[in-house]
Amino acid sequence: MTLYKLVTIIKDIALKQPNVGSVNEGNVYDINSDPSVKYVNITLTQGTHTQDEMFDHYNFTIFYIDRLVNDMESNRLQIQSIAKEVLANIIHILSERYDIEHQSISFQPFTQKFSDECAGCYTTITFDIPKEIICGEDY
């Protein structure tokens, strides 16, 4: 599976999650500083990708970002809780449907000022995808 295909699949899965208004790939600060961003926003940022003889290893940080209400605190914990569940669901669907492996998942809640006061959660994860190996005639 190519990087392009993996990102496309993650975006498709994320857009099917409840209340997700937009999914982007790129710099989380640039994307969420745009006042026209639609919340809930899922942002994928790429890390270092590696490969070995058997696997391609794709590293991402995936953010779930939602806007806080006016008092900036009453829905923070609720957003962070939903964010963790949605991110876990995206990863679960990706793993089950596409036979993609990963190690344990950690989630980091946050509160951050972009163009709006926001809260959410992010995970840094490496997807291990078996290479499609074609045996040569001499094998």
Chimera marker file (.cmm) of the C-alpha trace (Angstrom):
<marker_set name="trace">
<marker id="1" x="0.000" y="0.000" z="0.000" r="1" g="1" b="0" radius="0.5"/>
<marker id="2" x="1.362" y="3.388" z="-0.960" r="1" g="1" b="0" radius="0.5"/>
<marker id="3" x="1.496" y="6.432" z="1.290" r="1" g="1" b="0" radius="0.5"/>
<marker id="4" x="-1.073" y="8.141" z="-0.929" r="1" g="1" b="0" radius="0.5"/>
<marker id="5" x="-3.514" y="5.234" z="-0.627" r="1" g="1" b="0" radius="0.5"/>
<marker id="6" x="-3.064" y="5.013" z="3.150" r="1" g="1" b="0" radius="0.5"/>
<marker id="7" x="-3.746" y="8.735" z="3.651" r="1" g="1" b="0" radius="0.5"/>
<marker id="8" x="-6.803" y="8.503" z="1.373" r="1" g="1" b="0" radius="0.5"/>
<marker id="9" x="-8.177" y="5.546" z="3.350" r="1" g="1" b="0" radius="0.5"/>
<marker id="10" x="-7.604" y="7.271" z="6.712" r="1" g="1" b="0" radius="0.5"/>
<marker id="11" x="-9.381" y="10.401" z="5.436" r="1" g="1" b="0" radius="0.5"/>
<marker id="12" x="-12.334" y="8.350" z="4.177" r="1" g="1" b="0" radius="0.5"/>
<marker id="13" x="-12.684" y="6.512" z="7.493" r="1" g="1" b="0" radius="0.5"/>
<marker id="14" x="-12.367" y="9.754" z="9.484" r="1" g="1" b="0" radius="0.5"/>
<marker id="15" x="-15.043" y="11.540" z="7.445" r="1" g="1" b="0" radius="0.5"/>
<marker id="16" x="-17.504" y="8.758" z="8.263" r="1" g="1" b="0" radius="0.5"/>
<marker id="17" x="-17.137" y="9.332" z="12.007" r="1" g="1" b="0" radius="0.5"/>
<marker id="18" x="-19.984" y="11.177" z="13.760" r="1" g="1" b="0" radius="0.5"/>
<marker id="19" x="-19.698" y="14.992" z="13.828" r="1" g="1" b="0" radius="0.5"/>
<marker id="20" x="-16.469" y="15.166" z="11.793" r="1" g="1" b="0" radius="0.5"/>
<marker id="21" x="-16.718" y="18.259" z="9.595" r="1" g="1" b="0" radius="0.5"/>
<marker id="22" x="-13.330" y="18.192" z="7.883" r="1" g="1" b="0" radius="0.5"/>
<marker id="23" x="-10.238" y="16.049" z="7.461" r="1" g="1" b="0" radius="0.5"/>
<marker id="24" x="-6.896" y="17.490" z="6.398" r="1" g="1" b="0" radius="0.5"/>
<marker id="25" x="-3.315" y="16.391" z="5.945" r="1" g="1" b="0" radius="0.5"/>
<marker id="26" x="-0.535" y="18.837" z="6.728" r="1" g="1" b="0" radius="0.5"/>
<marker id="27" x="0.575" y="21.265" z="9.421" r="1" g="1" b="0" radius="0.5"/>
<marker id="28" x="-1.947" y="21.174" z="12.267" r="1" g="1" b="0" radius="0.5"/>
<marker id="29" x="-1.275" y="24.819" z="13.215" r="1" g="1" b="0" radius="0.5"/>
<marker id="30" x="-1.688" y="26.189" z="9.696" r="1" g="1" b="0" radius="0.5"/>
<marker id="31" x="-4.867" y="24.213" z="9.038" r="1" g="1" b="0" radius="0.5"/>
<marker id="32" x="-6.572" y="25.028" z="12.333" r="1" g="1" b="0" radius="0.5"/>
<marker id="33" x="-5.564" y="28.693" z="12.308" r="1" g="1" b="0" radius="0.5"/>
<marker id="34" x="-7.756" y="29.144" z="9.229" r="1" g="1" b="0" radius="0.5"/>
<marker id="35" x="-11.061" y="30.645" z="10.461" r="1" g="1" b="0" radius="0.5"/>
<marker id="36" x="-12.984" y="28.697" z="7.805" r="1" g="1" b="0" radius="0.5"/>
<marker id="37" x="-11.973" y="25.259" z="9.157" r="1" g="1" b="0" radius="0.5"/>
<marker id="38" x="-14.986" y="23.056" z="9.869" r="1" g="1" b="0" radius="0.5"/>
<marker id="39" x="-15.016" y="21.458" z="13.310" r="1" g="1" b="0" radius="0.5"/>
<marker id="40" x="-14.723" y="18.660" z="14.327" r="1" g="1" b="0" radius="0.5"/>
<marker id="41" x="-11.458" y="18.612" z="12.397" r="1" g="1" b="0" radius="0.5"/>
<marker id="42" x="-9.217" y="15.580" z="12.000" r="1" g="1" b="0" radius="0.5"/>
<marker id="43" x="-5.687" y="16.548" z="10.957" r="1" g="1" b="0" radius="0.5"/>
<marker id="44" x="-3.008" y="14.072" z="9.896" r="1" g="1" b="0" radius="0.5"/>
<marker id="45" x="0.628" y="15.090" z="10.065" r="1" g="1" b="0" radius="0.5"/>
<marker id="46" x="3.315" y="12.827" z="8.679" r="1" g="1" b="0" radius="0.5"/>
<marker id="47" x="6.299" y="11.660" z="10.640" r="1" g="1" b="0" radius="0.5"/>
<marker id="48" x="9.315" y="9.717" z="9.449" r="1" g="1" b="0" radius="0.5"/>
<marker id="49" x="8.418" y="6.720" z="7.290" r="1" g="1" b="0" radius="0.5"/>
<marker id="50" x="10.731" y="3.712" z="7.160" r="1" g="1" b="0" radius="0.5"/>
<marker id="51" x="10.839" y="0.294" z="5.540" r="1" g="1" b="0" radius="0.5"/>
<marker id="52" x="12.507" y="-3.034" z="6.034" r="1" g="1" b="0" radius="0.5"/>
<marker id="53" x="12.439" y="-6.274" z="4.048" r="1" g="1" b="0" radius="0.5"/>
<marker id="54" x="8.880" y="-7.165" z="5.064" r="1" g="1" b="0" radius="0.5"/>
<marker id="55" x="7.078" y="-3.939" z="6.005" r="1" g="1" b="0" radius="0.5"/>
<marker id="56" x="6.551" y="-0.295" z="5.144" r="1" g="1" b="0" radius="0.5"/>
<marker id="57" x="6.291" y="1.690" z="8.390" r="1" g="1" b="0" radius="0.5"/>
<marker id="58" x="4.205" y="4.875" z="8.087" r="1" g="1" b="0" radius="0.5"/>
<marker id="59" x="4.360" y="7.268" z="11.030" r="1" g="1" b="0" radius="0.5"/>
<marker id="60" x="1.593" y="9.823" z="11.670" r="1" g="1" b="0" radius="0.5"/>
<marker id="61" x="0.294" y="12.088" z="14.352" r="1" g="1" b="0" radius="0.5"/>
<marker id="62" x="-3.494" y="12.183" z="14.099" r="1" g="1" b="0" radius="0.5"/>
<marker id="63" x="-5.352" y="15.039" z="15.794" r="1" g="1" b="0" radius="0.5"/>
<marker id="64" x="-9.033" y="15.301" z="16.738" r="1" g="1" b="0" radius="0.5"/>
<marker id="65" x="-9.832" y="18.990" z="17.287" r="1" g="1" b="0" radius="0.5"/>
<marker id="66" x="-13.102" y="20.618" z="18.362" r="1" g="1" b="0" radius="0.5"/>
<marker id="67" x="-14.047" y="24.108" z="19.444" r="1" g="1" b="0" radius="0.5"/>
<marker id="68" x="-14.609" y="24.883" z="23.121" r="1" g="1" b="0" radius="0.5"/>
<marker id="69" x="-17.825" y="26.606" z="24.142" r="1" g="1" b="0" radius="0.5"/>
<marker id="70" x="-17.901" y="30.207" z="25.361" r="1" g="1" b="0" radius="0.5"/>
<marker id="71" x="-16.752" y="29.644" z="28.947" r="1" g="1" b="0" radius="0.5"/>
<marker id="72" x="-13.754" y="27.669" z="27.577" r="1" g="1" b="0" radius="0.5"/>
<marker id="73" x="-14.028" y="24.871" z="30.121" r="1" g="1" b="0" radius="0.5"/>
<marker id="74" x="-17.446" y="23.242" z="30.410" r="1" g="1" b="0" radius="0.5"/>
<marker id="75" x="-17.053" y="20.914" z="27.420" r="1" g="1" b="0" radius="0.5"/>
<marker id="76" x="-13.260" y="20.403" z="27.452" r="1" g="1" b="0" radius="0.5"/>
<marker id="77" x="-13.283" y="16.998" z="29.142" r="1" g="1" b="0" radius="0.5"/>
<marker id="78" x="-16.204" y="15.809" z="27.022" r="1" g="1" b="0" radius="0.5"/>
<marker id="79" x="-14.369" y="16.788" z="23.805" r="1" g="1" b="0" radius="0.5"/>
<marker id="80" x="-11.197" y="15.033" z="24.954" r="1" g="1" b="0" radius="0.5"/>
<marker id="81" x="-13.129" y="11.886" z="25.862" r="1" g="1" b="0" radius="0.5"/>
<marker id="82" x="-14.931" y="11.764" z="22.508" r="1" g="1" b="0" radius="0.5"/>
<marker id="83" x="-11.645" y="12.525" z="20.720" r="1" g="1" b="0" radius="0.5"/>
<marker id="84" x="-9.933" y="9.497" z="22.254" r="1" g="1" b="0" radius="0.5"/>
<marker id="85" x="-12.822" y="7.229" z="21.287" r="1" g="1" b="0" radius="0.5"/>
<marker id="86" x="-13.039" y="8.530" z="17.701" r="1" g="1" b="0" radius="0.5"/>
<marker id="87" x="-9.279" y="8.216" z="17.138" r="1" g="1" b="0" radius="0.5"/>
<marker id="88" x="-9.340" y="4.676" z="18.561" r="1" g="1" b="0" radius="0.5"/>
<marker id="89" x="-12.268" y="3.836" z="16.276" r="1" g="1" b="0" radius="0.5"/>
<marker id="90" x="-10.480" y="5.160" z="13.174" r="1" g="1" b="0" radius="0.5"/>
<marker id="91" x="-7.412" y="3.055" z="13.992" r="1" g="1" b="0" radius="0.5"/>
<marker id="92" x="-9.527" y="-0.021" z="14.756" r="1" g="1" b="0" radius="0.5"/>
<marker id="93" x="-11.420" y="0.211" z="11.452" r="1" g="1" b="0" radius="0.5"/>
<marker id="94" x="-8.163" y="0.737" z="9.553" r="1" g="1" b="0" radius="0.5"/>
<marker id="95" x="-6.588" y="-2.295" z="11.230" r="1" g="1" b="0" radius="0.5"/>
<marker id="96" x="-9.563" y="-4.602" z="10.784" r="1" g="1" b="0" radius="0.5"/>
<marker id="97" x="-10.571" y="-3.752" z="7.217" r="1" g="1" b="0" radius="0.5"/>
<marker id="98" x="-7.114" y="-3.375" z="5.710" r="1" g="1" b="0" radius="0.5"/>
<marker id="99" x="-5.042" y="-5.786" z="7.815" r="1" g="1" b="0" radius="0.5"/>
<marker id="100" x="-2.735" y="-3.015" z="8.984" r="1" g="1" b="0" radius="0.5"/>
<marker id="101" x="-0.664" y="-3.636" z="12.087" r="1" g="1" b="0" radius="0.5"/>
<marker id="102" x="0.420" y="-1.167" z="14.775" r="1" g="1" b="0" radius="0.5"/>
<marker id="103" x="1.898" y="-1.249" z="18.239" r="1" g="1" b="0" radius="0.5"/>
<marker id="104" x="0.169" y="0.082" z="21.336" r="1" g="1" b="0" radius="0.5"/>
<marker id="105" x="-1.608" y="3.407" z="21.033" r="1" g="1" b="0" radius="0.5"/>
<marker id="106" x="-1.171" y="6.351" z="23.389" r="1" g="1" b="0" radius="0.5"/>
<marker id="107" x="-3.468" y="9.371" z="23.425" r="1" g="1" b="0" radius="0.5"/>
<marker id="108" x="-2.518" y="12.873" z="24.543" r="1" g="1" b="0" radius="0.5"/>
<marker id="109" x="-5.366" y="15.269" z="25.458" r="1" g="1" b="0" radius="0.5"/>
<marker id="110" x="-4.755" y="18.972" z="24.816" r="1" g="1" b="0" radius="0.5"/>
<marker id="111" x="-6.253" y="22.439" z="24.936" r="1" g="1" b="0" radius="0.5"/>
<marker id="112" x="-4.930" y="24.842" z="22.298" r="1" g="1" b="0" radius="0.5"/>
<marker id="113" x="-5.662" y="28.260" z="20.820" r="1" g="1" b="0" radius="0.5"/>
<marker id="114" x="-5.826" y="28.145" z="17.027" r="1" g="1" b="0" radius="0.5"/>
<marker id="115" x="-8.212" y="30.630" z="15.395" r="1" g="1" b="0" radius="0.5"/>
<marker id="116" x="-10.608" y="29.442" z="18.132" r="1" g="1" b="0" radius="0.5"/>
<marker id="117" x="-10.085" y="27.996" z="21.583" r="1" g="1" b="0" radius="0.5"/>
<marker id="118" x="-10.032" y="24.264" z="20.977" r="1" g="1" b="0" radius="0.5"/>
<marker id="119" x="-9.581" y="20.984" z="22.768" r="1" g="1" b="0" radius="0.5"/>
<marker id="120" x="-9.047" y="17.447" z="21.636" r="1" g="1" b="0" radius="0.5"/>
<marker id="121" x="-6.651" y="14.590" z="21.622" r="1" g="1" b="0" radius="0.5"/>
<marker id="122" x="-3.870" y="13.297" z="19.411" r="1" g="1" b="0" radius="0.5"/>
<marker id="123" x="-2.063" y="10.049" z="18.891" r="1" g="1" b="0" radius="0.5"/>
<marker id="124" x="1.307" y="9.359" z="17.334" r="1" g="1" b="0" radius="0.5"/>
<marker id="125" x="1.203" y="5.992" z="15.648" r="1" g="1" b="0" radius="0.5"/>
<marker id="126" x="3.179" y="3.868" z="13.225" r="1" g="1" b="0" radius="0.5"/>
<marker id="127" x="1.236" y="1.700" z="10.801" r="1" g="1" b="0" radius="0.5"/>
<marker id="128" x="3.117" y="-1.431" z="9.748" r="1" g="1" b="0" radius="0.5"/>
<marker id="129" x="1.988" y="-2.528" z="6.300" r="1" g="1" b="0" radius="0.5"/>
<marker id="130" x="3.261" y="-5.746" z="4.736" r="1" g="1" b="0" radius="0.5"/>
<marker id="131" x="5.034" y="-5.154" z="1.461" r="1" g="1" b="0" radius="0.5"/>
<marker id="132" x="3.525" y="-6.635" z="-1.644" r="1" g="1" b="0" radius="0.5"/>
<marker id="133" x="6.339" y="-8.948" z="-2.599" r="1" g="1" b="0" radius="0.5"/>
<marker id="134" x="6.506" y="-10.365" z="-6.083" r="1" g="1" b="0" radius="0.5"/>
<marker id="135" x="8.810" y="-13.321" z="-6.369" r="1" g="1" b="0" radius="0.5"/>
<marker id="136" x="11.204" y="-13.350" z="-9.287" r="1" g="1" b="0" radius="0.5"/>
<marker id="137" x="11.490" y="-16.227" z="-11.724" r="1" g="1" b="0" radius="0.5"/>
<marker id="138" x="14.711" y="-17.444" z="-10.093" r="1" g="1" b="0" radius="0.5"/>
<marker id="139" x="13.016" y="-17.899" z="-6.735" r="1" g="1" b="0" radius="0.5"/>
<link id1="1" id2="2" r="1" g="1" b="0" radius="0.2"/>
<link id1="2" id2="3" r="1" g="1" b="0" radius="0.2"/>
<link id1="3" id2="4" r="1" g="1" b="0" radius="0.2"/>
<link id1="4" id2="5" r="1" g="1" b="0" radius="0.2"/>
<link id1="5" id2="6" r="1" g="1" b="0" radius="0.2"/>
<link id1="6" id2="7" r="1" g="1" b="0" radius="0.2"/>
<link id1="7" id2="8" r="1" g="1" b="0" radius="0.2"/>
<link id1="8" id2="9" r="1" g="1" b="0" radius="0.2"/>
<link id1="9" id2="10" r="1" g="1" b="0" radius="0.2"/>
<link id1="10" id2="11" r="1" g="1" b="0" radius="0.2"/>
<link id1="11" id2="12" r="1" g="1" b="0" radius="0.2"/>
<link id1="12" id2="13" r="1" g="1" b="0" radius="0.2"/>
<link id1="13" id2="14" r="1" g="1" b="0" radius="0.2"/>
<link id1="14" id2="15" r="1" g="1" b="0" radius="0.2"/>
<link id1="15" id2="16" r="1" g="1" b="0" radius="0.2"/>
<link id1="16" id2="17" r="1" g="1" b="0" radius="0.2"/>
<link id1="17" id2="18" r="1" g="1" b="0" radius="0.2"/>
<link id1="18" id2="19" r="1" g="1" b="0" radius="0.2"/>
<link id1="19" id2="20" r="1" g="1" b="0" radius="0.2"/>
<link id1="20" id2="21" r="1" g="1" b="0" radius="0.2"/>
<link id1="21" id2="22" r="1" g="1" b="0" radius="0.2"/>
<link id1="22" id2="23" r="1" g="1" b="0" radius="0.2"/>
<link id1="23" id2="24" r="1" g="1" b="0" radius="0.2"/>
<link id1="24" id2="25" r="1" g="1" b="0" radius="0.2"/>
<link id1="25" id2="26" r="1" g="1" b="0" radius="0.2"/>
<link id1="26" id2="27" r="1" g="1" b="0" radius="0.2"/>
<link id1="27" id2="28" r="1" g="1" b="0" radius="0.2"/>
<link id1="28" id2="29" r="1" g="1" b="0" radius="0.2"/>
<link id1="29" id2="30" r="1" g="1" b="0" radius="0.2"/>
<link id1="30" id2="31" r="1" g="1" b="0" radius="0.2"/>
<link id1="31" id2="32" r="1" g="1" b="0" radius="0.2"/>
<link id1="32" id2="33" r="1" g="1" b="0" radius="0.2"/>
<link id1="33" id2="34" r="1" g="1" b="0" radius="0.2"/>
<link id1="34" id2="35" r="1" g="1" b="0" radius="0.2"/>
<link id1="35" id2="36" r="1" g="1" b="0" radius="0.2"/>
<link id1="36" id2="37" r="1" g="1" b="0" radius="0.2"/>
<link id1="37" id2="38" r="1" g="1" b="0" radius="0.2"/>
<link id1="38" id2="39" r="1" g="1" b="0" radius="0.2"/>
<link id1="39" id2="40" r="1" g="1" b="0" radius="0.2"/>
<link id1="40" id2="41" r="1" g="1" b="0" radius="0.2"/>
<link id1="41" id2="42" r="1" g="1" b="0" radius="0.2"/>
<link id1="42" id2="43" r="1" g="1" b="0" radius="0.2"/>
<link id1="43" id2="44" r="1" g="1" b="0" radius="0.2"/>
<link id1="44" id2="45" r="1" g="1" b="0" radius="0.2"/>
<link id1="45" id2="46" r="1" g="1" b="0" radius="0.2"/>
<link id1="46" id2="47" r="1" g="1" b="0" radius="0.2"/>
<link id1="47" id2="48" r="1" g="1" b="0" radius="0.2"/>
<link id1="48" id2="49" r="1" g="1" b="0" radius="0.2"/>
<link id1="49" id2="50" r="1" g="1" b="0" radius="0.2"/>
<link id1="50" id2="51" r="1" g="1" b="0" radius="0.2"/>
<link id1="51" id2="52" r="1" g="1" b="0" radius="0.2"/>
<link id1="52" id2="53" r="1" g="1" b="0" radius="0.2"/>
<link id1="53" id2="54" r="1" g="1" b="0" radius="0.2"/>
<link id1="54" id2="55" r="1" g="1" b="0" radius="0.2"/>
<link id1="55" id2="56" r="1" g="1" b="0" radius="0.2"/>
<link id1="56" id2="57" r="1" g="1" b="0" radius="0.2"/>
<link id1="57" id2="58" r="1" g="1" b="0" radius="0.2"/>
<link id1="58" id2="59" r="1" g="1" b="0" radius="0.2"/>
<link id1="59" id2="60" r="1" g="1" b="0" radius="0.2"/>
<link id1="60" id2="61" r="1" g="1" b="0" radius="0.2"/>
<link id1="61" id2="62" r="1" g="1" b="0" radius="0.2"/>
<link id1="62" id2="63" r="1" g="1" b="0" radius="0.2"/>
<link id1="63" id2="64" r="1" g="1" b="0" radius="0.2"/>
<link id1="64" id2="65" r="1" g="1" b="0" radius="0.2"/>
<link id1="65" id2="66" r="1" g="1" b="0" radius="0.2"/>
<link id1="66" id2="67" r="1" g="1" b="0" radius="0.2"/>
<link id1="67" id2="68" r="1" g="1" b="0" radius="0.2"/>
<link id1="68" id2="69" r="1" g="1" b="0" radius="0.2"/>
<link id1="69" id2="70" r="1" g="1" b="0" radius="0.2"/>
<link id1="70" id2="71" r="1" g="1" b="0" radius="0.2"/>
<link id1="71" id2="72" r="1" g="1" b="0" radius="0.2"/>
<link id1="72" id2="73" r="1" g="1" b="0" radius="0.2"/>
<link id1="73" id2="74" r="1" g="1" b="0" radius="0.2"/>
<link id1="74" id2="75" r="1" g="1" b="0" radius="0.2"/>
<link id1="75" id2="76" r="1" g="1" b="0" radius="0.2"/>
<link id1="76" id2="77" r="1" g="1" b="0" radius="0.2"/>
<link id1="77" id2="78" r="1" g="1" b="0" radius="0.2"/>
<link id1="78" id2="79" r="1" g="1" b="0" radius="0.2"/>
<link id1="79" id2="80" r="1" g="1" b="0" radius="0.2"/>
<link id1="80" id2="81" r="1" g="1" b="0" radius="0.2"/>
<link id1="81" id2="82" r="1" g="1" b="0" radius="0.2"/>
<link id1="82" id2="83" r="1" g="1" b="0" radius="0.2"/>
<link id1="83" id2="84" r="1" g="1" b="0" radius="0.2"/>
<link id1="84" id2="85" r="1" g="1" b="0" radius="0.2"/>
<link id1="85" id2="86" r="1" g="1" b="0" radius="0.2"/>
<link id1="86" id2="87" r="1" g="1" b="0" radius="0.2"/>
<link id1="87" id2="88" r="1" g="1" b="0" radius="0.2"/>
<link id1="88" id2="89" r="1" g="1" b="0" radius="0.2"/>
<link id1="89" id2="90" r="1" g="1" b="0" radius="0.2"/>
<link id1="90" id2="91" r="1" g="1" b="0" radius="0.2"/>
<link id1="91" id2="92" r="1" g="1" b="0" radius="0.2"/>
<link id1="92" id2="93" r="1" g="1" b="0" radius="0.2"/>
<link id1="93" id2="94" r="1" g="1" b="0" radius="0.2"/>
<link id1="94" id2="95" r="1" g="1" b="0" radius="0.2"/>
<link id1="95" id2="96" r="1" g="1" b="0" radius="0.2"/>
<link id1="96" id2="97" r="1" g="1" b="0" radius="0.2"/>
<link id1="97" id2="98" r="1" g="1" b="0" radius="0.2"/>
<link id1="98" id2="99" r="1" g="1" b="0" radius="0.2"/>
<link id1="99" id2="100" r="1" g="1" b="0" radius="0.2"/>
<link id1="100" id2="101" r="1" g="1" b="0" radius="0.2"/>
<link id1="101" id2="102" r="1" g="1" b="0" radius="0.2"/>
<link id1="102" id2="103" r="1" g="1" b="0" radius="0.2"/>
<link id1="103" id2="104" r="1" g="1" b="0" radius="0.2"/>
<link id1="104" id2="105" r="1" g="1" b="0" radius="0.2"/>
<link id1="105" id2="106" r="1" g="1" b="0" radius="0.2"/>
<link id1="106" id2="107" r="1" g="1" b="0" radius="0.2"/>
<link id1="107" id2="108" r="1" g="1" b="0" radius="0.2"/>
<link id1="108" id2="109" r="1" g="1" b="0" radius="0.2"/>
<link id1="109" id2="110" r="1" g="1" b="0" radius="0.2"/>
<link id1="110" id2="111" r="1" g="1" b="0" radius="0.2"/>
<link id1="111" id2="112" r="1" g="1" b="0" radius="0.2"/>
<link id1="112" id2="113" r="1" g="1" b="0" radius="0.2"/>
<link id1="113" id2="114" r="1" g="1" b="0" radius="0.2"/>
<link id1="114" id2="115" r="1" g="1" b="0" radius="0.2"/>
<link id1="115" id2="116" r="1" g="1" b="0" radius="0.2"/>
<link id1="116" id2="117" r="1" g="1" b="0" radius="0.2"/>
<link id1="117" id2="118" r="1" g="1" b="0" radius="0.2"/>
<link id1="118" id2="119" r="1" g="1" b="0" radius="0.2"/>
<link id1="119" id2="120" r="1" g="1" b="0" radius="0.2"/>
<link id1="120" id2="121" r="1" g="1" b="0" radius="0.2"/>
<link id1="121" id2="122" r="1" g="1" b="0" radius="0.2"/>
<link id1="122" id2="123" r="1" g="1" b="0" radius="0.2"/>
<link id1="123" id2="124" r="1" g="1" b="0" radius="0.2"/>
<link id1="124" id2="125" r="1" g="1" b="0" radius="0.2"/>
<link id1="125" id2="126" r="1" g="1" b="0" radius="0.2"/>
<link id1="126" id2="127" r="1" g="1" b="0" radius="0.2"/>
<link id1="127" id2="128" r="1" g="1" b="0" radius="0.2"/>
<link id1="128" id2="129" r="1" g="1" b="0" radius="0.2"/>
<link id1="129" id2="130" r="1" g="1" b="0" radius="0.2"/>
<link id1="130" id2="131" r="1" g="1" b="0" radius="0.2"/>
<link id1="131" id2="132" r="1" g="1" b="0" radius="0.2"/>
<link id1="132" id2="133" r="1" g="1" b="0" radius="0.2"/>
<link id1="133" id2="134" r="1" g="1" b="0" radius="0.2"/>
<link id1="134" id2="135" r="1" g="1" b="0" radius="0.2"/>
<link id1="135" id2="136" r="1" g="1" b="0" radius="0.2"/>
<link id1="136" id2="137" r="1" g="1" b="0" radius="0.2"/>
<link id1="137" id2="138" r="1" g="1" b="0" radius="0.2"/>
<link id1="138" id2="139" r="1" g="1" b="0" radius="0.2"/>
</marker_set>
